[in-house]
Amino acid sequence: MDEDKYALAEKIVKDIENVMTKNAELCSFEIVPVESNFQNKSPVLLVENCLGLESWCVKHVYMFCYTEIMDKLLPKQKRKTLKLTSFTSDRLIRLLNVTLLVNPELSSLWNRRREMILKLMLEKTSELQFTKLVLSRKPKCNDAFAYRRWVLDFIFKDTTHQYNIDHLVSEELEVCHLASDKNPNNYHSWNHRMWLLNKLKAIEKQILFNISNLYIIEYNFSEIWTLKHVSDFSCYHYRQFCINNIFTFNNESWKIFSNTINTNLHQGFIKFLVGNFPKDITVEVSEENLDTYSEDNLVNLLLSNVAKNCNCISNNVLVCRKLELLFNELVINNGLLTFYKYHETLWYHRRFIIHEIITIMYDHFGLVRQDGVLVKESCRKCQIDDLRQKQAKIGKYDSERVYSSLLFVVLIAHEKKFVEERRIDTDNYADRHEKYLKFVEGLNNVM
């Protein structure tokens, strides 16, 4: 009986290998629920580039492959000098494929595949295809994502072959998309996506890749995704990552970004300001009037033209662009919170927006919040010696400059009004947001 099971398992392993070898465009793997082999046929299925394995044989095949690998093909302490021949390496690859397709949470087997790549027994691009199959069934498998990152890193460092970087990037983003789509709130896929962008940013000059265009594409993609998955905080965290990188754009990249998105950031920012300006303001603040302001003049109006604690020149154009992007996020967040009630993720993203806006204001006035207290910030470029001295608390006048600035007044008035509207609409998270502003952002004196 055991010999029959052994022969059957061996045949199933070979059938899977044949399918994987002959079909280079396999896109997914699934275990198909079938209680027993009534029709006396192979349990390996192939339908439209999708590989399947009937469930009745999974336990037997898995135990066979795992036992063969651990007992015969992996080196142990007493036989560390185990050498793989071409025959044993091919057999090991077959067994590893089946074992990891069924149970990919085995780090030791992934490490074995790494060793085989280093010994040129496995091809790097084929390994990317294999991990795609694994992730099609187990989209939250961290070991598969970690192995995929290792393979990609190996490819990027390989100078002996010319790889199509654009194809690799698009394929990687597609894998992440499929994994996120199969399992919402998939931290591992969004984290992998973030790793990819960071890696490309680090080597963009070496591979002649324009990372700014990719940030724009990903920013737009994240907006589409969050509109469909309002509770997916992993995507919101990724969107925040894209926003922080867009902040570093030069003039050319910012122009491309402004022309790509579906809204006019500058006009949207002005419209928000006009709708929330206090009634007792003494300057003319109509939408037509503010539209004539340059970015530099607009920042001077909102934050006042103040002297910083150092000789560095403030980049008001960059400050204005950051504010335009963040207030656009705030408007989008307003609409989502009004339409989708009781979604905590949306309130968390709102915290990020408010924190970034307040941080921009503090930085403009040369301040920073440390341990819950506002202190004067020492510039690392101009006052290196001052960093060794303990920073003193700011005076009352310094904090009033922030709190009396037009932008701060507009922001606080808008948040008060919005929190009250959400509270009336019985959204309990509104109270939490108010407490966050008071006790985390330190605005208890003005809220």
C-alpha positions as CSV (number, residue, x, y, z in Angstrom):
1,M,0.0,0.0,0.0
2,D,2.8,2.4,0.9
3,E,4.5,1.6,-2.4
4,D,1.3,2.4,-4.3
5,K,1.1,5.8,-2.5
6,Y,4.8,6.4,-3.2
7,A,4.3,5.7,-6.9
8,L,1.1,7.9,-7.1
9,A,2.8,10.8,-5.4
10,E,5.8,10.5,-7.7
11,K,3.5,10.6,-10.7
12,I,1.7,13.6,-9.4
13,V,5.0,15.5,-8.9
14,K,6.0,14.7,-12.5
15,D,2.6,15.8,-13.8
16,I,3.0,19.2,-12.0
17,E,6.5,19.5,-13.4
18,N,5.3,18.8,-16.9
19,V,2.6,21.5,-16.7
20,M,5.0,24.1,-15.3
21,T,7.6,23.3,-17.9
22,K,5.3,23.4,-20.9
23,N,3.2,26.4,-19.8
24,A,5.5,29.4,-19.2
25,E,2.5,31.7,-18.8
26,L,0.9,30.1,-15.8
27,C,-0.8,32.8,-13.8
28,S,-2.3,31.1,-10.7
29,F,-2.4,27.9,-8.6
30,E,-5.3,26.6,-6.5
31,I,-6.3,23.5,-4.6
32,V,-9.6,22.3,-6.0
33,P,-11.9,20.7,-3.4
34,V,-12.5,17.1,-4.5
35,E,-13.2,14.5,-1.8
36,S,-11.9,11.4,-3.7
37,N,-10.6,10.2,-7.1
38,F,-13.9,8.8,-8.5
39,Q,-12.9,9.1,-12.2
40,N,-9.4,7.5,-11.7
41,K,-7.6,10.3,-13.5
42,S,-4.7,12.6,-12.7
43,P,-5.5,15.2,-10.0
44,V,-3.4,17.8,-11.7
45,L,-5.6,20.3,-13.6
46,L,-4.8,22.9,-16.2
47,V,-7.5,25.4,-17.2
48,E,-6.7,28.6,-19.1
49,N,-3.1,28.9,-17.8
50,C,-4.4,28.1,-14.2
51,L,-2.8,25.2,-12.4
52,G,-5.0,23.2,-10.0
53,L,-4.5,20.2,-7.7
54,E,-7.4,18.2,-6.4
55,S,-7.6,18.3,-2.6
56,W,-7.9,14.5,-2.0
57,C,-4.2,14.0,-2.8
58,V,-2.7,17.1,-1.2
59,K,-1.9,15.5,2.1
60,H,-0.2,12.4,0.6
61,V,1.8,14.4,-2.0
62,Y,2.9,17.1,0.5
63,M,4.1,14.5,3.1
64,F,5.9,12.6,0.4
65,C,7.7,15.6,-1.0
66,Y,8.6,17.1,2.4
67,T,9.9,13.7,3.7
68,E,12.0,13.2,0.6
69,I,13.5,16.7,0.9
70,M,14.3,16.5,4.6
71,D,15.5,12.9,4.8
72,K,17.4,12.6,1.5
73,L,18.2,15.9,-0.2
74,L,19.0,18.5,2.5
75,P,22.4,18.3,4.2
76,K,22.4,17.4,7.9
77,Q,25.0,17.7,10.5
78,K,26.4,14.2,9.9
79,R,26.6,14.8,6.1
80,K,27.3,18.4,5.5
81,T,29.3,17.6,2.4
82,L,26.2,16.5,0.5
83,K,26.8,17.4,-3.1
84,L,24.0,17.7,-5.7
85,T,24.4,16.1,-9.0
86,S,22.3,17.2,-12.0
87,F,19.9,14.4,-11.4
88,T,19.4,15.1,-7.7
89,S,19.2,18.9,-8.3
90,D,16.4,18.4,-10.8
91,R,14.6,16.1,-8.4
92,L,15.1,18.6,-5.6
93,I,13.6,21.4,-7.7
94,R,10.5,19.3,-8.5
95,L,10.0,18.4,-4.9
96,L,10.5,22.0,-3.7
97,N,8.0,23.3,-6.3
98,V,5.2,21.1,-5.0
99,T,6.1,21.5,-1.3
100,L,6.1,25.3,-1.5
101,L,3.0,25.5,-3.7
102,V,1.1,23.6,-1.0
103,N,2.8,25.2,2.0
104,P,4.9,28.3,1.3
105,E,5.5,29.1,5.0
106,L,8.8,27.2,5.1
107,S,11.7,29.5,5.3
108,S,14.3,26.8,5.2
109,L,13.1,25.7,1.8
110,W,13.2,29.2,0.4
111,N,16.7,29.5,1.7
112,R,17.5,26.3,-0.2
113,R,16.3,27.9,-3.4
114,R,18.5,30.9,-2.7
115,E,21.5,28.6,-2.5
116,M,20.5,27.0,-5.8
117,I,20.3,30.4,-7.5
118,L,23.8,31.3,-6.3
119,K,25.0,27.9,-7.7
120,L,23.2,28.7,-11.1
121,M,20.9,25.7,-10.7
122,L,17.8,28.0,-10.9
123,E,17.1,30.9,-13.2
124,K,16.2,34.2,-11.6
125,T,13.4,35.2,-14.0
126,S,11.8,31.8,-13.7
127,E,11.8,32.1,-9.9
128,L,9.8,35.3,-10.2
129,Q,7.2,33.4,-12.2
130,F,7.2,30.6,-9.5
131,T,6.7,33.1,-6.6
132,K,3.8,34.6,-8.6
133,L,2.1,31.2,-8.6
134,V,2.7,30.9,-4.9
135,L,1.2,34.3,-4.2
136,S,-1.8,33.6,-6.3
137,R,-2.9,31.1,-3.7
138,K,-1.3,32.6,-0.6
139,P,-1.3,36.4,-1.2
140,K,-0.1,37.2,2.4
141,C,2.9,34.9,2.3
142,N,5.7,37.0,3.7
143,D,8.4,34.3,2.9
144,A,7.4,34.5,-0.8
145,F,7.6,38.3,-0.9
146,A,10.9,38.2,1.0
147,Y,12.3,35.7,-1.5
148,R,11.0,37.8,-4.4
149,R,12.8,40.9,-3.0
150,W,16.0,38.9,-2.7
151,V,15.7,37.7,-6.4
152,L,15.0,41.3,-7.6
153,D,17.9,42.7,-5.6
154,F,20.1,40.0,-7.2
155,I,18.8,41.0,-10.7
156,F,19.4,44.7,-10.1
157,K,23.0,44.0,-9.0
158,D,23.7,41.7,-12.0
159,T,25.7,43.6,-14.5
160,T,26.4,40.6,-16.8
161,H,22.9,40.5,-18.2
162,Q,20.6,43.2,-19.7
163,Y,17.2,43.1,-18.1
164,N,14.1,45.0,-19.2
165,I,13.6,47.2,-16.1
166,D,10.3,48.6,-17.3
167,H,8.9,45.1,-17.8
168,L,10.2,43.9,-14.4
169,V,8.6,46.9,-12.6
170,S,5.3,46.6,-14.4
171,E,5.3,42.8,-13.6
172,E,6.1,43.5,-10.0
173,L,3.3,46.1,-9.6
174,E,0.9,43.6,-11.2
175,V,1.8,40.9,-8.7
176,C,1.3,43.3,-5.9
177,H,-2.1,44.4,-7.4
178,L,-3.3,40.8,-7.7
179,A,-2.2,40.0,-4.1
180,S,-3.9,43.1,-2.7
181,D,-7.0,42.3,-4.8
182,K,-7.3,38.8,-3.5
183,N,-6.8,39.8,0.1
184,P,-7.7,43.4,1.1
185,N,-5.6,45.0,3.9
186,N,-2.7,43.0,2.6
187,Y,0.2,44.7,4.5
188,H,2.8,42.5,2.8
189,S,1.9,43.4,-0.8
190,W,1.8,47.1,0.0
191,N,5.1,46.9,1.9
192,H,6.6,45.1,-1.0
193,R,5.4,47.8,-3.4
194,M,7.0,50.4,-1.1
195,W,10.3,48.5,-1.1
196,L,10.3,48.4,-4.9
197,L,10.0,52.2,-5.2
198,N,12.6,52.7,-2.6
199,K,15.0,50.3,-4.4
200,L,14.4,52.0,-7.7
201,K,15.0,55.4,-6.2
202,A,18.3,54.2,-4.8
203,I,19.5,52.9,-8.2
204,E,17.7,55.2,-10.6
205,K,20.9,56.7,-12.0
206,Q,22.5,53.4,-12.5
207,I,19.6,51.9,-14.4
208,L,18.5,55.2,-16.1
209,F,15.0,55.0,-14.6
210,N,12.7,58.0,-14.0
211,I,11.3,57.3,-10.5
212,S,9.3,60.6,-10.4
213,N,6.9,59.4,-13.1
214,L,6.4,56.2,-11.1
215,Y,5.5,58.1,-8.0
216,I,2.9,60.0,-10.0
217,I,1.4,56.8,-11.4
218,E,1.3,55.2,-8.0
219,Y,-0.3,58.3,-6.4
220,N,-3.1,58.2,-8.9
221,F,-3.4,54.4,-8.5
222,S,-3.7,54.7,-4.7
223,E,-6.5,57.2,-5.1
224,I,-8.5,54.8,-7.3
225,W,-7.8,52.0,-4.9
226,T,-8.8,53.9,-1.7
227,L,-12.1,55.0,-3.3
228,K,-13.0,51.3,-3.7
229,H,-11.4,50.1,-0.4
230,V,-12.0,52.8,2.1
231,S,-10.9,50.7,5.0
232,D,-7.6,49.5,3.6
233,F,-5.2,51.4,5.8
234,S,-2.2,49.6,4.2
235,C,-3.0,51.4,0.9
236,Y,-3.4,54.7,2.8
237,H,0.0,54.2,4.3
238,Y,1.4,53.6,0.9
239,R,-0.4,56.8,-0.4
240,Q,1.2,58.8,2.4
241,F,4.6,57.4,1.3
242,C,3.9,58.6,-2.2
243,I,2.9,62.0,-1.0
244,N,6.1,62.5,1.1
245,N,8.1,61.6,-2.1
246,I,6.1,64.0,-4.3
247,F,7.1,66.7,-1.8
248,T,10.7,66.4,-3.1
249,F,9.8,66.9,-6.8
250,N,11.7,69.5,-8.8
251,N,9.8,72.1,-10.9
252,E,9.7,69.9,-14.0
253,S,8.4,66.8,-12.2
254,W,5.8,69.0,-10.3
255,K,4.6,70.4,-13.6
256,I,4.1,66.9,-15.0
257,F,2.3,65.9,-11.8
258,S,0.0,68.9,-11.9
259,N,-1.0,68.1,-15.5
260,T,-1.5,64.4,-14.7
261,I,-4.0,64.5,-11.8
262,N,-7.7,65.2,-12.4
263,T,-7.9,68.4,-10.3
264,N,-6.3,71.8,-10.3
265,L,-4.4,71.8,-7.0
266,H,-3.8,75.6,-6.8
267,Q,-7.5,76.5,-7.6
268,G,-8.7,73.9,-5.2
269,F,-6.5,75.2,-2.4
270,I,-7.7,78.8,-3.0
271,K,-11.4,77.7,-3.1
272,F,-10.9,75.9,0.3
273,L,-9.3,79.0,1.8
274,V,-12.0,81.4,0.6
275,G,-14.7,79.0,2.0
276,N,-13.1,79.0,5.4
277,F,-11.6,82.4,5.9
278,P,-12.8,84.2,9.1
279,K,-15.4,86.9,8.6
280,D,-13.3,89.6,10.3
281,I,-10.4,89.3,7.9
282,T,-9.2,92.8,6.7
283,V,-7.7,91.9,3.3
284,E,-9.6,91.2,0.1
285,V,-9.8,87.4,-0.2
286,S,-12.1,86.7,-3.1
287,E,-11.3,83.7,-5.2
288,E,-10.5,86.0,-8.2
289,N,-8.2,88.1,-6.1
290,L,-6.2,85.2,-4.6
291,D,-5.9,83.5,-8.0
292,T,-3.6,86.4,-9.0
293,Y,-1.2,85.8,-6.0
294,S,2.0,84.0,-6.8
295,E,2.9,81.0,-4.7
296,D,5.4,83.1,-2.7
297,N,2.9,85.9,-2.0
298,L,0.2,83.4,-1.0
299,V,2.4,81.8,1.6
300,N,3.4,85.2,3.0
301,L,-0.3,86.0,3.3
302,L,-1.2,82.7,5.1
303,L,1.9,82.4,7.3
304,S,3.2,86.0,7.4
305,N,6.7,86.8,6.3
306,V,8.8,85.9,9.3
307,A,12.6,85.6,9.9
308,K,13.8,82.1,10.7
309,N,16.4,81.3,13.3
310,C,19.1,80.8,10.6
311,N,20.4,82.2,7.4
312,C,18.7,79.7,5.2
313,I,16.2,81.1,2.7
314,S,12.7,79.8,3.0
315,N,11.4,78.1,-0.1
316,N,7.8,79.4,-0.2
317,V,7.1,77.8,-3.6
318,L,7.8,74.4,-2.1
319,V,5.7,75.2,1.0
320,C,2.8,76.3,-1.2
321,R,3.0,73.1,-3.3
322,K,3.0,70.9,-0.2
323,L,-0.1,72.8,1.2
324,E,-1.9,72.5,-2.1
325,L,-1.4,68.7,-2.1
326,L,-2.3,68.2,1.5
327,F,-5.5,70.4,1.4
328,N,-6.5,68.4,-1.7
329,E,-6.2,65.3,0.4
330,L,-8.3,67.0,3.1
331,V,-11.1,67.8,0.7
332,I,-11.1,64.2,-0.6
333,N,-11.1,62.9,3.0
334,N,-14.1,65.2,3.8
335,G,-16.1,63.7,1.1
336,L,-15.3,60.1,2.0
337,L,-16.0,60.6,5.7
338,T,-19.4,62.2,4.8
339,F,-20.3,59.3,2.5
340,Y,-18.8,56.4,4.4
341,K,-19.6,56.7,8.1
342,Y,-17.8,55.0,10.9
343,H,-14.6,54.1,9.0
344,E,-11.7,54.4,11.4
345,T,-9.1,54.2,8.6
346,L,-10.3,57.5,7.1
347,W,-9.9,59.3,10.4
348,Y,-6.3,57.9,10.7
349,H,-5.5,59.2,7.3
350,R,-6.9,62.6,8.4
351,R,-4.5,62.6,11.3
352,F,-1.6,62.3,8.9
353,I,-2.9,65.2,6.8
354,I,-3.4,67.5,9.8
355,H,0.0,66.5,11.3
356,E,1.8,67.3,8.0
357,I,0.1,70.7,7.6
358,I,0.9,71.7,11.2
359,T,4.5,70.5,10.8
360,I,4.9,72.7,7.7
361,M,3.7,75.7,9.8
362,Y,6.0,74.9,12.6
363,D,8.9,74.6,10.2
364,H,8.1,77.9,8.6
365,F,8.3,79.6,12.0
366,G,11.5,77.7,12.9
367,L,9.8,75.6,15.6
368,V,9.5,71.9,16.4
369,R,7.5,69.9,18.9
370,Q,9.5,67.7,21.2
371,D,8.1,65.7,24.1
372,G,4.9,67.7,23.8
373,V,6.6,71.1,24.0
374,L,7.3,73.6,21.2
375,V,11.0,74.5,21.0
376,K,13.1,76.6,18.6
377,E,14.6,74.4,16.0
378,S,18.3,74.6,15.3
379,C,19.2,74.5,11.6
380,R,21.7,71.7,10.9
381,K,23.3,73.7,8.1
382,C,23.7,77.1,9.8
383,Q,24.0,76.4,13.5
384,I,25.8,73.1,13.9
385,D,27.3,74.2,17.3
386,D,23.9,75.0,18.7
387,L,22.8,71.4,18.4
388,R,25.0,70.6,21.3
389,Q,23.1,73.0,23.5
390,K,19.8,72.2,25.1
391,Q,16.9,73.7,23.2
392,A,14.9,76.2,25.3
393,K,11.2,76.5,25.4
394,I,9.8,79.1,23.1
395,G,8.2,82.2,24.5
396,K,4.5,83.1,24.5
397,Y,5.1,85.4,21.5
398,D,6.5,82.6,19.4
399,S,3.5,80.3,19.9
400,E,1.1,83.2,19.2
401,R,2.7,83.8,15.9
402,V,1.8,80.3,14.8
403,Y,-1.7,80.3,16.3
404,S,-2.6,83.7,14.9
405,S,-1.4,83.0,11.4
406,L,-4.2,83.0,8.8
407,L,-3.6,79.4,7.7
408,F,-3.7,78.1,11.3
409,V,-7.0,80.0,11.9
410,V,-8.5,78.5,8.7
411,L,-7.4,75.0,9.6
412,I,-8.7,75.0,13.2
413,A,-12.0,76.6,12.2
414,H,-12.5,74.0,9.5
415,E,-11.7,71.1,11.9
416,K,-14.0,72.4,14.6
417,K,-16.8,72.7,12.1
418,F,-16.2,69.3,10.5
419,V,-15.9,67.5,13.9
420,E,-19.2,69.0,15.0
421,E,-20.9,67.9,11.8
422,R,-19.7,64.4,12.2
423,R,-20.7,64.4,15.9
424,I,-24.2,65.4,15.0
425,D,-24.2,62.6,12.4
426,T,-23.4,60.2,15.3
427,D,-19.9,59.3,14.2
428,N,-18.1,58.4,17.4
429,Y,-14.7,58.8,15.8
430,A,-15.2,62.6,15.6
431,D,-14.7,62.8,19.4
432,R,-11.5,60.7,19.1
433,H,-10.2,63.0,16.4
434,E,-10.9,66.0,18.6
435,K,-8.9,64.4,21.4
436,Y,-6.1,63.6,19.0
437,L,-5.9,67.3,18.1
438,K,-5.9,68.4,21.7
439,F,-3.6,66.0,23.4
440,V,-1.3,64.6,20.6
441,E,-0.9,67.7,18.4
442,G,-1.0,69.9,21.6
443,L,-3.9,72.1,20.4
444,N,-5.9,71.9,23.6
445,N,-5.6,75.7,24.1
446,V,-7.2,76.5,20.7
447,M,-9.7,73.6,20.2
